[in-house]
Amino acid sequence: MEEESQAGRRHPTWTFLTHHTHVLMLLHENPDLRLRECAAHIGITERAVQNIVSDLEEVGALSRVREGRRNHYCIHHDRPLPNPIESKCVVGDLLVMSLAHLDQLPPSPVPAPEDRP
């Protein structure tokens, strides 16, 4: 499936990265982002983003810290991806790959592949 862009070019309506990855990318770029704003950026409901954040917390990919009336999200770059096919990679690898254009990669060390379990 494809749709036409404003420039008249056709581009696919599907994406290589999941909504889970999109949420991680946005919260990495702005750890204080409201989930409502995150949902608007991605084009899904706020409830869907809440479910995704819960999924990511459950596997240890992120944690949230309550600061007053807001949440601050901490990405755990050293956590392995949960799917067995992806488990040799860590969250930091995914962010490095997907955010390489930003030149603001995580300052926390990402273990080299030979150091991973």
C-alpha positions, 0 to 999 in steps of 0.5 A: 500500500502506498499514499501520495506525499505533498511533493507528489511522490508515493511512499509506503503506508507501512514502516520498518519500525514498530510503534514501540520503537517510535515511542522509545525514540520520542522518549529518548529525544524528550524524556519529559514528553507527555504521552498525549504529545507522543501519541500525536507525533506517532498518530495513535491514541494516547491509550495505545501509547500508555499500553506501549509504555507499560510493555516497555516498563515490563521488559525493563526497556524504560522506567518512569519517575514521577516529578510533581504532576509529570512523568520523566522517562529513563531509557535503559540502553543496556537491556536486551530486546525481548524477542528471541530473534532480537535478543542479541541486541540491546535497546541502545543498539536500536536507538543508535540505529534509529536515531543516528541522524540526530548525533545525540546518542545515549551517553551511557555505555552500550556494551560491545557485542562480545561483552553481551550474554 
